[in-house]
Structure formats: C-alpha cells, structure tokens
C-alpha cells in the first residue's frame, strides 16, 4: 500500500512539474540564462583588456562604456540571445577572413614551438598549407551556406509547427516532457540529483521544494518498511525466527548472540550478492546501449548506486517516458532497497 501511494505521488508530482516547466516562459528563461553567461564572458574579457591598456585613456574610456552597457542593461542578455554569429559570417562573406585569422594564429603557434618539436612543427605547417588553399575556403563557404539554408528551413518548419500547436492550445516548448519530469523527480526522491535538468520557472522551483519536503521522507519510509520486511524474511530463512527478536544484546558473548551475528552476516552477504547482481545487469545493459567505455559505465553505476550523482554523464534514454519508469522500477529503486536493507542489517554489528 505504501509503495502504491508513493508511485501515485511520483506520477502526480511529475505531471505538475512538467506542466509548470513545459512553457514558453521556461524557454525564454533558458535562453536568457545562456545569454547571461555569454554576456558575462564578454564583459570579463573586456575588463581584462581594460587593465592591459591603462596607458591609453581614450581606449580605456571606450572599454568602460562597453562594460557599463553590458553590465547595466537588463535587456542585453535578451538581445544578445538573438545574435547568430554563424549566419553573420556567411551572410557577410567573412569566411575567408576567419580562415586567414586561424591561419595566422597557427603561424604564431608554430613560432612558439621548440625547434626539437619536429612533429608539432610539421603538423602546424600542414595546417597552414591547408588553410592557404582556395579549395579550403570554398569548402568552408559552401558548408556555411548549406548550414545557413538548413537553419532557415528549420526555423520556418519550427515556426509552422509552433503555430499549429498554439492553435490547439499547446505549448511550443519541447523540453520538460513527462519523461523528463519523471526522471527529474526520481533524482529528487533518490537524492541522486544529477543536475542535468533543473526547474527554472518560479512555480517549478516551489513545486520542487514541496517535493523534497514530502517525497523524500515518504521514500525513506517505504525503504525502511521494505528493508525491515526483507531482513525478517532472511532471518526466518536462515534460521532465526521473529520470536528471537528479544535475544541478548549482540555485543554480549553468548551462544544466542553469536548465532544471531552469524545469521546477520549471512543475510548481509545474501543482500550484497543481490546488489552485485543488479549492478552487473545494469553495467552490461548500459555498456551495450550507451556507447560508453567500460570504465565510464562502471564509474556511473557506482556513483548512481551510492546516490552521489555527479551528473557529468547521464544515459539519454533515462529522459524518455519508458526509460524513466522501467529503469526506476527495475534498477534504481530495487538497488536503493537492497542497499538500505544491507545498512539496516549491519548497523547493530558496528554500533
């Protein structure tokens, strides 16, 4: 009954967060956050250059005007987000200039290499020669024109689909589908917190706060009751029935306590074997489906099982509806139950 209520809460909370985050406001906030980062990088670069040109009053004043504009204009991130440098380079036929700039920088790199670095100097010469050929410029130009055409076509198609969705009363935002929300809420109640997707709207953040307050204690309650049931079953199977719950303290050297210590260790080994089985199955599955190296898969599996959740690598299929449901039901939640049961079982022996 507890688990049924918990899963209903999980689905209900995911639906709420999906509705709150699946909005045009979320899209605009995401773009604005990315633009803020870009503006911050540019502003930091200008501030460094201002310090380098302290002797040139005119140049310093001009840089200060630019820095002030970037720092104090609240609309700067919104406008900067509309800039498309790739389209600008192609439209104004600046590809050749950019190739020349890169070639000149490789000349600088070559001059900075040691004379003994023959392989590095040869590679730099090859790159410089390649960038000096007209065919290279033509290849970049044609690639850029093709890219610009695809971007324009994509935008037109997206605007068309967006218009159709709006007529049906739907949002144009593609992120935060129900599968995304299920994955996100599962990382909350398992306290993994990868950070791959986080709420941006005020409503989504408030919903996450309530989710933390309600769902994490509920999940711990379900883990505790299930772990206690598993340990009782193990005691019975391994020879200690429930009527022996009042045996002497485990630190007391008696025949009964030694027997119970042995049974508890045996049960711990059984649980450890089950956990190892889950991890092996999960490692094999991820190795076959993600394209990661074995070390990455093993690293991710231990990080996930320990609920550390760095978030540096995340399987893409966990964002799908089926992946979020089945991976949690078949792998993530069972491993949490077994891990919790192991901890509860060994705690009396180490306390």
N, C-alpha and C positions, 0 to 999 in steps of 0.2 A: 504494500500500500504506500509506503514512504517513497519508494522509487517511482511508482506511477505518478504520484503527486509532483515529485521532483521533475520528471520528464515533461509533464504538462507545463510546469513553471518555466522550464528551459525553452520550450517552443513558444510559449506566450511572450516571454521576455524578448526572445529573438525577433518575433514579429513586431513588437513595439519599437525596438531599436532600428529594425530595418525600415519601418515606416518613417521614423524620425530622421534617419540619416539618408534615406533614399529620396533626396530632394534637390531642387535647383540650388537652394541655399548651401547645401553641402558641397556641390560642385564649385560654386563661386568661392566659398571659403577655402577649398583645397587649392584652387588656382591662386588665390590671394596669398596663401601661406608659401607656396612655391615662389611666387614673385617677390615676397618679402625677403626670402633667403637670397634670391638673386640680387636684389637691390642692396642688401646688407653686404654681400661680397664686393659689389662695385664700390659702395661707399667706403669700405675698409681699404680697398686698393687706392682710392683717391686720397684718403687720409695719409697713407704711407708715402705716396708721391709728394704730398704737400710738405712733409717733413724733409724730403730729399731736395726740395727746391726753395729752401728758406731764404736764399740769397736773391732770388728773383721775385720781387714784390708783386709785379704785375701777374705773373703766373700763379703765385700763391693766392692772390685775391680771386682770380678766376676759379681756382680749385675750391676755394671756400664757398663761392656762390653755388657751385655744382653740388658740393657736400650738403650745404644748407637745404638746397632744393630736394635732394634725395632723402635727407633725414626728416625734414619738417612737413613735407607734402603728404597728407594722408591718402591722396588718390594715386600717388606714384606707383605702388605695387599693382593696383588695378590696371593702370595704363601700361605698365611695363609687361604685364602678362599678355598683352595683345601683340607684342613685338615678336616677329618671326624672322630671325636673322638668316636662316637658310633661304627663305623666299627672297629676302632683300638682296643677298649675294647673287642669286641667279637673275633676278629681275634687273638689277643694275649692272650686270655683266662684270662682276668683281671677282669671278672665279680665278681668272688669270693672275690678278693681283694677289689673291690669297695664296696661290701656288708659289708665286715669287717670294712672298713673305716666309712661307715654310722652308723654301729652298735656302734663302738667306740665313735662316736660323740653323739649318743643318751645316752651313758653312762655318757658322760660329761654333757649333758643337765639334766639328772636325778639328778646328784650330785649338780647341781646348783639350783634345785627347793627347795622351802621351805618344811620343814617337814609337815607343815599343808596342803600342796597342795597334798592331797591324790589322787585325780582323775588324776592329771598330772603325778604323780609318777607311778600310776598303768598303765596308758597308755604307758609311757616310758618303763616299764617292759614288757608289752605285745609286743611292737615293737621290743625290744631287743631279746626277746624269739623267735619271728617270724623270725628275721634276722639270728638267730643262727641255725636254722633248715636247713638241707641239701636240703630239698624239695624247700625251698625259693630260694636258689642259683640255683638249677636246673631250676626252673620256669623262673628266670631272664635270665639264659643262653640260654634256648630254645627260649624264647621270642626274645632275641637279635639275635640269629641265624636266626630266621624267619624274623626278621626285616632286617637283612643284605641281605638275599636272595631276599626280596621284593625290597630293594633299588637297588640291582644289576639288577634285572629284569626290574625295572622302568627305570633305566639309559639306558639299552640296547634298550628298546622299544622307549624311547625318542630320542636316537641317530638315530634309524631307521626312525622314523617319521621326524626328523630334516633333515636327508639325502634326504628323499623323497621331502620335501618342498624346499630344496636348488636346487634340480634338476628341480623343477618347477619355480625357480626364486623367491621363497618366503622366508620370514624371519622365524627363529625358535622361535623368541620371542613371548611369549603368553600374556604378559601384553600389555596394551595400545591398546586394540581393539577399534573399532569405538564407541562402547557403553561406554567404559572407557573415551574416549576423549569427547564425548557428555556430560557426567556427569561432567568432569573436567571443560570444557568451560562454562557450566551452572553455576558452583560455582564461576566462574570469573565474569560473567556479572551480576549475582545477588549479588555480593560482599559477598557471604557466606563463600567461601574459607575454606572448611573442612580441607584440607591438607592431606586427605587420599592418594592422588596420586599427585605427583608434577613432572614437567619435569626435566630430568637430563642432556640430551644432550644440547649442546650449541644452536643448531637450535631450539629445543623445548622451551628453555628459551627465545630466541629472539622472537619467534612467540607469546609467552605468553605476552611479553612486548607490542607488536603491538596490540594484542587482548585487553589488558587493555586500551590502548590509544584510540582505535577505538570503541570497542563493548560496553564498559560501558557507554560512553556518548550517543551512539545510543540507548541503552536500556533505559536510563533515559529519552531521548526524546520521545520514544514510550510510556513509563509510563506516562509522563506529558500530552501528547496529549490525550491518552485514559482516564486518570483521569479527564481532563477538560471536555471531552465529557460526561462522566458518571455524573459529577456534574451538567452540563447543563440540562441533561435529568431529573435528580432528581428535579432540580428547577422547571422545567415545570410541572412535575407530581405532585409536592407538592404545586403548586400554584404561583410560581414566574417565569414569562416568561423571555426570553432573553432581552426584551425591558426594563427590570428594572435593567439592569447592571449598569446604571448610578445613582442609588439611593444614598441618602446621606451616608456619612461615617458611618460604623457600630457602631462607638463609640458615634455617635450623637443620643441623645434620641428623636427620632421621631417615629411616627406610622409606617412609611415605614421601618425604620431601625429595629424596634422591630419585625416587621413581617418577615423581611429577616433573622434576628438572629434566630427566631423560626424555619423557614424553613431550615436553615443551620444545626441546631441542630437535627431536624427531619431526614434530609438526612444523618447526621453523624451516627445516631442510626441505620438507614437502612443499611448503609455500615458496621457498626460494627456487625450487625446481619448476614450479608452475610459472613463476615470474620469468625465469630464464627461457622457458618455452615460448611465452608471449613475445619476449624480446627477440628471440631467434626468428619467429614467424614474421614479426614486424620488420626486422632488418632485411630478411630475404625479399619481402614484398617491396619495400622501399628501394632496395638495390636494383630490382628488376623493373621498376616503374618510373623512377625519378631521373635516372641517368647520372646520379651522383657517384663519386668514388666510394669504395668500401669504408674508408676512414671517415668520410663525411657522414655516411649513413649511421655508422656506429656511434660517432660523436653526437649526432642529432638524437639518436634513440636514448642514450644515457641522459642527455640534457632534458629530453621530454619526460622520461620516467621519473627523474628527480624533481620535476616541476620547476626547473630553473628557467627554461625558456628564454634564451638569449635573443632569438628572433633573427639571427644572421642568415639562417637557411630555413625555409618553410616549404613543404611539399605543396605544389599548386592545387592538387586535387582535394586538399582539405578545405578549399574555399567553395567547392561545389556542394550542392544540397546532399547528394548521396554520400560524398566523401565525409562531410561534416557529421552526418548521422551515423553511418556504419563504422567509421574509424573510432568515434567516441564510444559507441555501444560495444564494439568487438575488441578494441585495443586499449584506448586511453582510460576509460572508466574501469574496466577489469584490472588493468595493471595498478591503478590507484588503489583499488580494493585490496588486492593481494599485498601491495606494499604496506598499506595501513595495517592489515592483519599481521604481517610479519613484525611490524614495530610493536603492536599491542602484545604480541606473543613473547617477544624477547625482553620487553620492558621490565617485568618482575625479576628477571635474572640479572639485570645490570643495575637495578636501583638499590 
